[in-house]
Amino acid sequence: MTDRYAVIGNPIDHSKSPLIHGLFAQATGQDMAYSKLLGETTPGGFARAVDAFRAEGGRGINVTVPFKTDAFAYATELSPDAQLAGAVNALKFEEGRVLGQNFDGIGLVRDVQANLGLSIKGRRVLILGAGGATRGALLPLARAGANAIVIANRTADKARALAQDFAPNAHGVAVQGCGLDALEDQVFDLVFNATSASLGAESLVISPSVFAPGALAYDLVYGKGLTPFLRLARDAGCSQVVDGVGMLVEQAAEAFAWWRGVRPDTRDAVAKLTVPLV
Ligand code: ATR
C-alpha cells in the first residue's frame, strides 16, 4: 500500500516540499504519496486537519508557517531539537504516538557543511534575529562546534534573553545576545539572517564590517532572490552569498530518512531548486 505524507501550512500553494519528497521517493524507490494540506488558522484548525489526515492513514507530516508551535503542542513526544526550538517541523505517527522533530537547524548545518563545504567548527557565528528561526538553529550550530555564537536582534533584550535561556545547552560554546547596533567592532566568519525582514519590504540595518574576509552570508529564506541582507553582504565585499534553498532540501532529507529509514542523496534536488540570486 502507498504510504501517505503531506506538508501543512497556510498559505501552502508555494511549497516545494512535494517536489523535493517526490524526487527523494523516486530516487530511493519508496512507495509513497506526498500532498499539500491547507490548514485553517482558526483555533483548533491545525489539529482538525492533522486528525483527519491521520484518520485516513497518513504516516507523517511536514509543518510550515504558521503551524510549527501548533505541531509542538500536538506532539506526544519531542526530540531535544524540537524541545529547545519550542517548535516542530516534522511529525511521525506511530500507533497512537505522535513524534515531533525540528530539522530546520540540522538542515541549515548540513547545507553549510556538506553542500557549501564550509566548516562551522572553530568559527565565529553571527545570527540575526531572536525569533523561532534563530531558536531552531542554535542547538545544531553549537553541536557543530562553533567557537562563539552572537545573537543580534533589533530588540536587544530579546536576544539577551534568548542567549541566557540557551546557554545551559550550548555544548560549551560562548553565546551572547546584543542589539543590531552593537556589532560595529565585531567580525564573523558565518553570518546568518534569521529575521523575518527578508519576507517583507523592510530593510535590515547592520554594520557592513561584520563580515570577515571570506565570510559566508546566509539568508534562511528561499525564493526571494537577493534579499536586502544578501545585497548588503555583497556590497560589503562578501564573496559567498546564499539563500536557504539548501537548508530546505536538507531538512526535507532529514524528515524523509526519519520516516522511511533511507537517506536520500540531496544533490539532484538542490540543483533543481537553486536559482541564481540576481
Ligand atoms: P520567526 O519565527 O520567523 O523567527 P518571529 O518569531 O516573528 O519570526 O521573529 C522575527 C524576527 O525578525 C525577530 O527577531 C524580529 O526582531 P524584533 O524582535 O525586534 O521584532 C526580526 N525582524 C523582523 N523585521 C525586522 C527588520 N526589519 N529589521 C530587523 N529585524 C527584524
py3Dmol code that shows the C-alpha trace and the ligand (Angstrom):
import py3Dmol

protein = """\
ATOM      1  CA  MET A   1       0.000   0.000   0.000  1.00  0.00           C
ATOM      2  CA  THR A   2       1.201   3.520  -0.789  1.00  0.00           C
ATOM      3  CA  ASP A   3       2.172   5.394   2.386  1.00  0.00           C
ATOM      4  CA  ARG A   4       0.815   8.914   2.652  1.00  0.00           C
ATOM      5  CA  TYR A   5       2.647  12.040   3.778  1.00  0.00           C
ATOM      6  CA  ALA A   6       1.884  15.748   3.459  1.00  0.00           C
ATOM      7  CA  VAL A   7       3.037  19.261   4.210  1.00  0.00           C
ATOM      8  CA  ILE A   8       0.678  21.563   6.108  1.00  0.00           C
ATOM      9  CA  GLY A   9       0.832  25.358   6.121  1.00  0.00           C
ATOM     10  CA  ASN A  10      -1.126  28.497   5.344  1.00  0.00           C
ATOM     11  CA  PRO A  11      -0.507  29.597   2.630  1.00  0.00           C
ATOM     12  CA  ILE A  12       0.677  26.312   1.110  1.00  0.00           C
ATOM     13  CA  ASP A  13       0.468  26.713  -2.677  1.00  0.00           C
ATOM     14  CA  HIS A  14       4.087  27.851  -2.992  1.00  0.00           C
ATOM     15  CA  SER A  15       5.506  24.848  -1.094  1.00  0.00           C
ATOM     16  CA  LYS A  16       8.368  22.971  -2.754  1.00  0.00           C
ATOM     17  CA  SER A  17       8.121  20.048  -0.327  1.00  0.00           C
ATOM     18  CA  PRO A  18       6.008  17.787  -2.630  1.00  0.00           C
ATOM     19  CA  LEU A  19       8.554  18.251  -5.408  1.00  0.00           C
ATOM     20  CA  ILE A  20      11.502  17.519  -3.099  1.00  0.00           C
ATOM     21  CA  HIS A  21       9.929  14.437  -1.483  1.00  0.00           C
ATOM     22  CA  GLY A  22       8.802  13.238  -4.909  1.00  0.00           C
ATOM     23  CA  LEU A  23      12.418  13.337  -6.107  1.00  0.00           C
ATOM     24  CA  PHE A  24      13.603  11.522  -2.960  1.00  0.00           C
ATOM     25  CA  ALA A  25      10.897   8.832  -3.274  1.00  0.00           C
ATOM     26  CA  GLN A  26      11.737   8.220  -6.924  1.00  0.00           C
ATOM     27  CA  ALA A  27      15.491   8.044  -6.307  1.00  0.00           C
ATOM     28  CA  THR A  28      15.155   5.650  -3.349  1.00  0.00           C
ATOM     29  CA  GLY A  29      12.268   3.561  -4.763  1.00  0.00           C
ATOM     30  CA  GLN A  30       9.891   4.318  -1.867  1.00  0.00           C
ATOM     31  CA  ASP A  31       6.166   3.704  -2.425  1.00  0.00           C
ATOM     32  CA  MET A  32       4.762   6.940  -1.013  1.00  0.00           C
ATOM     33  CA  ALA A  33       2.441   9.809  -1.904  1.00  0.00           C
ATOM     34  CA  TYR A  34       3.014  13.381  -0.714  1.00  0.00           C
ATOM     35  CA  SER A  35       0.370  16.112  -0.813  1.00  0.00           C
ATOM     36  CA  LYS A  36      -0.257  19.692   0.347  1.00  0.00           C
ATOM     37  CA  LEU A  37      -2.712  20.472   3.148  1.00  0.00           C
ATOM     38  CA  LEU A  38      -4.066  23.966   3.677  1.00  0.00           C
ATOM     39  CA  GLY A  39      -4.583  24.326   7.440  1.00  0.00           C
ATOM     40  CA  GLU A  40      -7.160  26.703   8.887  1.00  0.00           C
ATOM     41  CA  THR A  41      -5.678  29.394  11.095  1.00  0.00           C
ATOM     42  CA  THR A  42      -8.749  29.394  13.351  1.00  0.00           C
ATOM     43  CA  PRO A  43      -8.307  27.866  16.853  1.00  0.00           C
ATOM     44  CA  GLY A  44      -8.080  24.087  16.560  1.00  0.00           C
ATOM     45  CA  GLY A  45      -7.684  24.305  12.777  1.00  0.00           C
ATOM     46  CA  PHE A  46      -4.296  22.597  12.762  1.00  0.00           C
ATOM     47  CA  ALA A  47      -5.370  19.698  15.000  1.00  0.00           C
ATOM     48  CA  ARG A  48      -8.553  19.123  12.961  1.00  0.00           C
ATOM     49  CA  ALA A  49      -6.637  18.899   9.695  1.00  0.00           C
ATOM     50  CA  VAL A  50      -3.989  16.579  11.144  1.00  0.00           C
ATOM     51  CA  ASP A  51      -6.574  14.374  12.911  1.00  0.00           C
ATOM     52  CA  ALA A  52      -8.364  13.937   9.574  1.00  0.00           C
ATOM     53  CA  PHE A  53      -5.124  13.130   7.757  1.00  0.00           C
ATOM     54  CA  ARG A  54      -4.207  10.512  10.392  1.00  0.00           C
ATOM     55  CA  ALA A  55      -7.701   9.005  10.242  1.00  0.00           C
ATOM     56  CA  GLU A  56      -7.146   8.495   6.501  1.00  0.00           C
ATOM     57  CA  GLY A  57      -3.944   6.579   7.245  1.00  0.00           C
ATOM     58  CA  GLY A  58      -1.381   9.417   6.931  1.00  0.00           C
ATOM     59  CA  ARG A  59       2.061   8.410   8.280  1.00  0.00           C
ATOM     60  CA  GLY A  60       3.783  11.761   8.715  1.00  0.00           C
ATOM     61  CA  ILE A  61       3.579  15.485   8.103  1.00  0.00           C
ATOM     62  CA  ASN A  62       5.954  18.365   7.452  1.00  0.00           C
ATOM     63  CA  VAL A  63       4.863  21.568   9.134  1.00  0.00           C
ATOM     64  CA  THR A  64       5.464  25.079   7.887  1.00  0.00           C
ATOM     65  CA  VAL A  65       4.354  28.630   8.726  1.00  0.00           C
ATOM     66  CA  PRO A  66       2.301  29.356  10.830  1.00  0.00           C
ATOM     67  CA  PHE A  67       1.786  25.951  12.461  1.00  0.00           C
ATOM     68  CA  LYS A  68       5.151  24.986  13.988  1.00  0.00           C
ATOM     69  CA  THR A  69       4.050  25.819  17.534  1.00  0.00           C
ATOM     70  CA  ASP A  70       0.684  24.074  16.998  1.00  0.00           C
ATOM     71  CA  ALA A  71       2.637  20.993  15.916  1.00  0.00           C
ATOM     72  CA  PHE A  72       4.785  21.315  19.044  1.00  0.00           C
ATOM     73  CA  ALA A  73       1.622  21.203  21.176  1.00  0.00           C
ATOM     74  CA  TYR A  74       0.166  18.322  19.116  1.00  0.00           C
ATOM     75  CA  ALA A  75       3.182  16.008  19.514  1.00  0.00           C
ATOM     76  CA  THR A  76       3.176  13.489  22.363  1.00  0.00           C
ATOM     77  CA  GLU A  77       6.981  13.029  22.255  1.00  0.00           C
ATOM     78  CA  LEU A  78       9.560  15.661  21.334  1.00  0.00           C
ATOM     79  CA  SER A  79      13.185  15.474  20.193  1.00  0.00           C
ATOM     80  CA  PRO A  80      15.737  17.658  22.038  1.00  0.00           C
ATOM     81  CA  ASP A  81      15.953  19.941  18.970  1.00  0.00           C
ATOM     82  CA  ALA A  82      12.169  20.398  18.926  1.00  0.00           C
ATOM     83  CA  GLN A  83      12.079  20.935  22.673  1.00  0.00           C
ATOM     84  CA  LEU A  84      14.718  23.653  22.553  1.00  0.00           C
ATOM     85  CA  ALA A  85      13.261  25.297  19.466  1.00  0.00           C
ATOM     86  CA  GLY A  86       9.783  25.298  21.003  1.00  0.00           C
ATOM     87  CA  ALA A  87       8.618  24.323  17.533  1.00  0.00           C
ATOM     88  CA  VAL A  88       8.099  21.197  15.428  1.00  0.00           C
ATOM     89  CA  ASN A  89       8.552  20.962  11.677  1.00  0.00           C
ATOM     90  CA  ALA A  90       8.023  17.227  11.189  1.00  0.00           C
ATOM     91  CA  LEU A  91       5.602  14.757  12.769  1.00  0.00           C
ATOM     92  CA  LYS A  92       5.609  10.961  12.584  1.00  0.00           C
ATOM     93  CA  PHE A  93       2.529   8.948  13.526  1.00  0.00           C
ATOM     94  CA  GLU A  94       3.087   5.565  15.176  1.00  0.00           C
ATOM     95  CA  GLU A  95       0.187   3.661  16.753  1.00  0.00           C
ATOM     96  CA  GLY A  96      -1.211   6.408  18.925  1.00  0.00           C
ATOM     97  CA  ARG A  97       2.132   8.131  19.410  1.00  0.00           C
ATOM     98  CA  VAL A  98       2.896  11.428  17.719  1.00  0.00           C
ATOM     99  CA  LEU A  99       6.622  12.055  17.463  1.00  0.00           C
ATOM    100  CA  GLY A 100       7.742  15.656  16.902  1.00  0.00           C
ATOM    101  CA  GLN A 101      11.059  16.757  15.427  1.00  0.00           C
ATOM    102  CA  ASN A 102      12.595  20.017  14.295  1.00  0.00           C
ATOM    103  CA  PHE A 103      15.007  19.540  11.411  1.00  0.00           C
ATOM    104  CA  ASP A 104      15.367  23.193  10.377  1.00  0.00           C
ATOM    105  CA  GLY A 105      18.621  23.829  12.232  1.00  0.00           C
ATOM    106  CA  ILE A 106      20.039  20.419  11.337  1.00  0.00           C
ATOM    107  CA  GLY A 107      19.219  21.166   7.689  1.00  0.00           C
ATOM    108  CA  LEU A 108      20.981  24.505   7.946  1.00  0.00           C
ATOM    109  CA  VAL A 109      24.127  22.936   9.399  1.00  0.00           C
ATOM    110  CA  ARG A 110      24.139  20.160   6.804  1.00  0.00           C
ATOM    111  CA  ASP A 111      23.772  22.693   4.000  1.00  0.00           C
ATOM    112  CA  VAL A 112      26.720  24.731   5.257  1.00  0.00           C
ATOM    113  CA  GLN A 113      28.945  21.717   5.889  1.00  0.00           C
ATOM    114  CA  ALA A 114      28.004  19.195   3.194  1.00  0.00           C
ATOM    115  CA  ASN A 115      26.756  21.353   0.309  1.00  0.00           C
ATOM    116  CA  LEU A 116      28.811  24.520   0.737  1.00  0.00           C
ATOM    117  CA  GLY A 117      31.811  22.608   2.104  1.00  0.00           C
ATOM    118  CA  LEU A 118      32.409  25.038   4.961  1.00  0.00           C
ATOM    119  CA  SER A 119      33.422  24.247   8.491  1.00  0.00           C
ATOM    120  CA  ILE A 120      31.437  25.550  11.462  1.00  0.00           C
ATOM    121  CA  LYS A 121      33.917  24.145  13.958  1.00  0.00           C
ATOM    122  CA  GLY A 122      36.015  26.918  15.482  1.00  0.00           C
ATOM    123  CA  ARG A 123      34.179  29.663  13.565  1.00  0.00           C
ATOM    124  CA  ARG A 124      32.673  32.846  14.897  1.00  0.00           C
ATOM    125  CA  VAL A 125      28.958  32.791  14.135  1.00  0.00           C
ATOM    126  CA  LEU A 126      26.544  35.724  14.000  1.00  0.00           C
ATOM    127  CA  ILE A 127      22.832  35.049  13.824  1.00  0.00           C
ATOM    128  CA  LEU A 128      20.448  37.923  13.202  1.00  0.00           C
ATOM    129  CA  GLY A 129      17.014  37.743  14.831  1.00  0.00           C
ATOM    130  CA  ALA A 130      15.739  36.236  18.058  1.00  0.00           C
ATOM    131  CA  GLY A 131      12.531  34.550  16.907  1.00  0.00           C
ATOM    132  CA  GLY A 132      11.603  30.974  16.067  1.00  0.00           C
ATOM    133  CA  ALA A 133      14.073  30.589  13.201  1.00  0.00           C
ATOM    134  CA  THR A 134      17.010  31.520  15.447  1.00  0.00           C
ATOM    135  CA  ARG A 135      15.739  29.336  18.280  1.00  0.00           C
ATOM    136  CA  GLY A 136      15.708  26.370  15.871  1.00  0.00           C
ATOM    137  CA  ALA A 137      19.252  26.971  14.638  1.00  0.00           C
ATOM    138  CA  LEU A 138      21.105  27.430  17.946  1.00  0.00           C
ATOM    139  CA  LEU A 139      21.487  23.848  19.158  1.00  0.00           C
ATOM    140  CA  PRO A 140      22.693  22.431  15.815  1.00  0.00           C
ATOM    141  CA  LEU A 141      25.164  25.327  15.405  1.00  0.00           C
ATOM    142  CA  ALA A 142      26.509  24.758  18.920  1.00  0.00           C
ATOM    143  CA  ARG A 143      26.744  20.979  18.355  1.00  0.00           C
ATOM    144  CA  ALA A 144      28.719  21.646  15.168  1.00  0.00           C
ATOM    145  CA  GLY A 145      31.392  23.253  17.360  1.00  0.00           C
ATOM    146  CA  ALA A 146      31.118  26.973  16.637  1.00  0.00           C
ATOM    147  CA  ASN A 147      33.754  28.954  18.519  1.00  0.00           C
ATOM    148  CA  ALA A 148      31.248  31.594  19.610  1.00  0.00           C
ATOM    149  CA  ILE A 149      27.676  32.484  18.731  1.00  0.00           C
ATOM    150  CA  VAL A 150      26.379  36.034  18.855  1.00  0.00           C
ATOM    151  CA  ILE A 151      22.627  36.560  18.571  1.00  0.00           C
ATOM    152  CA  ALA A 152      21.879  40.108  17.415  1.00  0.00           C
ATOM    153  CA  ASN A 153      18.356  41.419  17.336  1.00  0.00           C
ATOM    154  CA  ARG A 154      16.547  44.695  16.640  1.00  0.00           C
ATOM    155  CA  THR A 155      15.053  44.335  20.127  1.00  0.00           C
ATOM    156  CA  ALA A 156      18.280  43.743  22.078  1.00  0.00           C
ATOM    157  CA  ASP A 157      16.570  42.416  25.211  1.00  0.00           C
ATOM    158  CA  LYS A 158      15.040  39.537  23.259  1.00  0.00           C
ATOM    159  CA  ALA A 159      18.491  38.499  22.024  1.00  0.00           C
ATOM    160  CA  ARG A 160      19.948  38.701  25.531  1.00  0.00           C
ATOM    161  CA  ALA A 161      17.096  36.676  26.990  1.00  0.00           C
ATOM    162  CA  LEU A 162      17.417  34.003  24.296  1.00  0.00           C
ATOM    163  CA  ALA A 163      21.193  33.759  24.773  1.00  0.00           C
ATOM    164  CA  GLN A 164      20.754  33.364  28.505  1.00  0.00           C
ATOM    165  CA  ASP A 165      17.993  30.811  28.055  1.00  0.00           C
ATOM    166  CA  PHE A 166      20.097  28.778  25.628  1.00  0.00           C
ATOM    167  CA  ALA A 167      23.466  28.968  27.453  1.00  0.00           C
ATOM    168  CA  PRO A 168      22.996  25.780  29.569  1.00  0.00           C
ATOM    169  CA  ASN A 169      22.518  23.739  26.365  1.00  0.00           C
ATOM    170  CA  ALA A 170      25.292  25.385  24.371  1.00  0.00           C
ATOM    171  CA  HIS A 171      27.801  22.478  24.493  1.00  0.00           C
ATOM    172  CA  GLY A 172      30.388  24.823  25.990  1.00  0.00           C
ATOM    173  CA  VAL A 173      30.043  27.389  23.206  1.00  0.00           C
ATOM    174  CA  ALA A 174      30.027  31.035  24.328  1.00  0.00           C
ATOM    175  CA  VAL A 175      26.653  32.549  23.427  1.00  0.00           C
ATOM    176  CA  GLN A 176      25.923  36.249  23.667  1.00  0.00           C
ATOM    177  CA  GLY A 177      22.949  38.427  22.833  1.00  0.00           C
ATOM    178  CA  CYS A 178      23.027  42.069  21.741  1.00  0.00           C
ATOM    179  CA  GLY A 179      21.327  44.711  19.632  1.00  0.00           C
ATOM    180  CA  LEU A 180      21.893  45.048  15.872  1.00  0.00           C
ATOM    181  CA  ASP A 181      23.627  48.334  16.612  1.00  0.00           C
ATOM    182  CA  ALA A 182      26.232  46.717  18.885  1.00  0.00           C
ATOM    183  CA  LEU A 183      28.114  44.893  16.127  1.00  0.00           C
ATOM    184  CA  GLU A 184      30.448  47.641  14.902  1.00  0.00           C
ATOM    185  CA  ASP A 185      33.666  46.246  16.373  1.00  0.00           C
ATOM    186  CA  GLN A 186      32.966  42.563  15.816  1.00  0.00           C
ATOM    187  CA  VAL A 187      33.894  40.308  12.884  1.00  0.00           C
ATOM    188  CA  PHE A 188      32.340  36.949  11.961  1.00  0.00           C
ATOM    189  CA  ASP A 189      33.097  34.017   9.646  1.00  0.00           C
ATOM    190  CA  LEU A 190      29.493  32.891   9.242  1.00  0.00           C
ATOM    191  CA  VAL A 191      26.594  35.348   9.253  1.00  0.00           C
ATOM    192  CA  PHE A 192      23.024  34.018   9.192  1.00  0.00           C
ATOM    193  CA  ASN A 193      19.924  36.111   8.711  1.00  0.00           C
ATOM    194  CA  ALA A 194      17.073  34.511  10.661  1.00  0.00           C
ATOM    195  CA  THR A 195      14.933  37.651  10.910  1.00  0.00           C
ATOM    196  CA  SER A 196      11.696  37.899   9.010  1.00  0.00           C
ATOM    197  CA  ALA A 197      12.938  41.132   7.411  1.00  0.00           C
ATOM    198  CA  SER A 198      13.576  39.335   4.094  1.00  0.00           C
ATOM    199  CA  LEU A 199       9.902  38.437   3.818  1.00  0.00           C
ATOM    200  CA  GLY A 200       8.607  41.997   3.768  1.00  0.00           C
ATOM    201  CA  ALA A 201       9.734  45.231   2.190  1.00  0.00           C
ATOM    202  CA  GLU A 202      11.535  46.413   5.334  1.00  0.00           C
ATOM    203  CA  SER A 203      15.288  46.662   5.115  1.00  0.00           C
ATOM    204  CA  LEU A 204      17.702  45.238   7.634  1.00  0.00           C
ATOM    205  CA  VAL A 205      20.360  47.551   9.003  1.00  0.00           C
ATOM    206  CA  ILE A 206      23.669  46.120  10.243  1.00  0.00           C
ATOM    207  CA  SER A 207      27.259  47.273  10.070  1.00  0.00           C
ATOM    208  CA  PRO A 208      28.935  46.064   6.829  1.00  0.00           C
ATOM    209  CA  SER A 209      32.124  45.491   8.824  1.00  0.00           C
ATOM    210  CA  VAL A 210      30.765  42.295  10.470  1.00  0.00           C
ATOM    211  CA  PHE A 211      31.908  40.134   7.543  1.00  0.00           C
ATOM    212  CA  ALA A 212      35.410  38.672   7.958  1.00  0.00           C
ATOM    213  CA  PRO A 213      37.420  38.179   4.759  1.00  0.00           C
ATOM    214  CA  GLY A 214      35.956  35.084   3.056  1.00  0.00           C
ATOM    215  CA  ALA A 215      32.850  35.129   5.276  1.00  0.00           C
ATOM    216  CA  LEU A 216      29.620  33.363   4.369  1.00  0.00           C
ATOM    217  CA  ALA A 217      26.391  35.397   4.288  1.00  0.00           C
ATOM    218  CA  TYR A 218      23.400  33.073   4.533  1.00  0.00           C
ATOM    219  CA  ASP A 219      19.733  34.086   4.443  1.00  0.00           C
ATOM    220  CA  LEU A 220      17.435  31.404   5.830  1.00  0.00           C
ATOM    221  CA  VAL A 221      14.618  32.352   3.451  1.00  0.00           C
ATOM    222  CA  TYR A 222      14.496  30.997  -0.097  1.00  0.00           C
ATOM    223  CA  GLY A 223      12.926  32.049  -3.362  1.00  0.00           C
ATOM    224  CA  LYS A 224      13.242  35.766  -2.586  1.00  0.00           C
ATOM    225  CA  GLY A 225      16.280  36.417  -4.785  1.00  0.00           C
ATOM    226  CA  LEU A 226      18.897  38.814  -3.466  1.00  0.00           C
ATOM    227  CA  THR A 227      17.317  39.925  -0.171  1.00  0.00           C
ATOM    228  CA  PRO A 228      18.296  43.259   1.452  1.00  0.00           C
ATOM    229  CA  PHE A 229      20.576  41.283   3.810  1.00  0.00           C
ATOM    230  CA  LEU A 230      22.311  39.443   0.957  1.00  0.00           C
ATOM    231  CA  ARG A 231      22.647  42.679  -1.017  1.00  0.00           C
ATOM    232  CA  LEU A 232      24.229  44.373   1.987  1.00  0.00           C
ATOM    233  CA  ALA A 233      26.641  41.439   2.351  1.00  0.00           C
ATOM    234  CA  ARG A 234      27.561  41.501  -1.324  1.00  0.00           C
ATOM    235  CA  ASP A 235      28.104  45.257  -1.241  1.00  0.00           C
ATOM    236  CA  ALA A 236      30.334  44.729   1.817  1.00  0.00           C
ATOM    237  CA  GLY A 237      32.564  42.504  -0.326  1.00  0.00           C
ATOM    238  CA  CYS A 238      31.268  39.141   0.836  1.00  0.00           C
ATOM    239  CA  SER A 239      32.129  36.501  -1.761  1.00  0.00           C
ATOM    240  CA  GLN A 240      29.761  33.758  -0.574  1.00  0.00           C
ATOM    241  CA  VAL A 241      26.182  34.909  -0.537  1.00  0.00           C
ATOM    242  CA  VAL A 242      23.474  32.219  -0.435  1.00  0.00           C
ATOM    243  CA  ASP A 243      19.808  31.728   0.395  1.00  0.00           C
ATOM    244  CA  GLY A 244      18.097  28.925   2.320  1.00  0.00           C
ATOM    245  CA  VAL A 245      17.180  26.606  -0.527  1.00  0.00           C
ATOM    246  CA  GLY A 246      19.817  24.066   0.534  1.00  0.00           C
ATOM    247  CA  MET A 247      18.500  24.203   4.099  1.00  0.00           C
ATOM    248  CA  LEU A 248      15.002  23.474   2.791  1.00  0.00           C
ATOM    249  CA  VAL A 249      16.215  20.419   0.884  1.00  0.00           C
ATOM    250  CA  GLU A 250      18.389  19.154   3.756  1.00  0.00           C
ATOM    251  CA  GLN A 251      15.628  19.430   6.390  1.00  0.00           C
ATOM    252  CA  ALA A 252      13.377  17.518   3.976  1.00  0.00           C
ATOM    253  CA  ALA A 253      16.041  14.816   3.630  1.00  0.00           C
ATOM    254  CA  GLU A 254      16.242  14.512   7.422  1.00  0.00           C
ATOM    255  CA  ALA A 255      12.464  14.067   7.664  1.00  0.00           C
ATOM    256  CA  PHE A 256      12.494  11.573   4.790  1.00  0.00           C
ATOM    257  CA  ALA A 257      15.225   9.488   6.457  1.00  0.00           C
ATOM    258  CA  TRP A 258      13.359   9.627   9.781  1.00  0.00           C
ATOM    259  CA  TRP A 259      10.123   8.443   8.180  1.00  0.00           C
ATOM    260  CA  ARG A 260      11.468   5.909   5.704  1.00  0.00           C
ATOM    261  CA  GLY A 261      14.788   4.743   7.167  1.00  0.00           C
ATOM    262  CA  VAL A 262      16.586   5.598   3.919  1.00  0.00           C
ATOM    263  CA  ARG A 263      18.765   8.669   3.455  1.00  0.00           C
ATOM    264  CA  PRO A 264      18.244  10.272   0.030  1.00  0.00           C
ATOM    265  CA  ASP A 265      21.002  11.920  -1.963  1.00  0.00           C
ATOM    266  CA  THR A 266      20.162  15.639  -1.994  1.00  0.00           C
ATOM    267  CA  ARG A 267      22.321  16.857  -4.886  1.00  0.00           C
ATOM    268  CA  ASP A 268      19.677  16.481  -7.582  1.00  0.00           C
ATOM    269  CA  ALA A 269      17.005  18.340  -5.551  1.00  0.00           C
ATOM    270  CA  VAL A 270      19.415  21.146  -4.606  1.00  0.00           C
ATOM    271  CA  ALA A 271      20.447  21.550  -8.254  1.00  0.00           C
ATOM    272  CA  LYS A 272      16.830  21.580  -9.473  1.00  0.00           C
ATOM    273  CA  LEU A 273      15.693  24.180  -6.915  1.00  0.00           C
ATOM    274  CA  THR A 274      18.678  26.525  -6.930  1.00  0.00           C
ATOM    275  CA  VAL A 275      18.089  29.720  -8.873  1.00  0.00           C
ATOM    276  CA  PRO A 276      20.656  32.467  -9.404  1.00  0.00           C
ATOM    277  CA  LEU A 277      20.339  35.301  -6.870  1.00  0.00           C
ATOM    278  CA  VAL A 278      20.033  38.394  -9.011  1.00  0.00           C
TER     279      VAL A 278
END
"""
ligand_1 = """\
31
ATR
P 10.422 33.678 13.062
O 9.671 32.590 13.763
O 10.393 33.605 11.568
O 11.819 33.859 13.563
P 9.394 35.844 14.670
O 9.394 34.956 15.852
O 8.239 36.717 14.410
O 9.579 35.015 13.346
O 10.720 36.703 14.719
C 11.016 37.608 13.720
C 12.413 38.164 13.984
O 12.776 39.033 12.904
C 12.529 38.986 15.246
O 13.790 38.746 15.807
C 12.385 40.438 14.721
O 13.009 41.401 15.523
P 12.239 42.024 16.818
O 12.347 41.002 17.903
O 12.983 43.273 17.125
O 10.820 42.274 16.367
C 13.127 40.316 13.420
N 12.789 41.346 12.417
C 11.662 41.449 11.696
N 11.727 42.503 10.843
C 12.936 43.099 11.049
C 13.619 44.233 10.479
N 13.082 44.962 9.517
N 14.857 44.526 10.925
C 15.425 43.761 11.893
N 14.843 42.697 12.469
C 13.613 42.361 12.056
"""
view = py3Dmol.view(width=600, height=400)
view.addModel(protein, "pdb")
view.setStyle({"model": 0}, {"cartoon": {"style": "trace"}})
view.addModel(ligand_1, "xyz")
view.setStyle({"model": 1}, {"stick": {}})
view.zoomTo()
view.show()
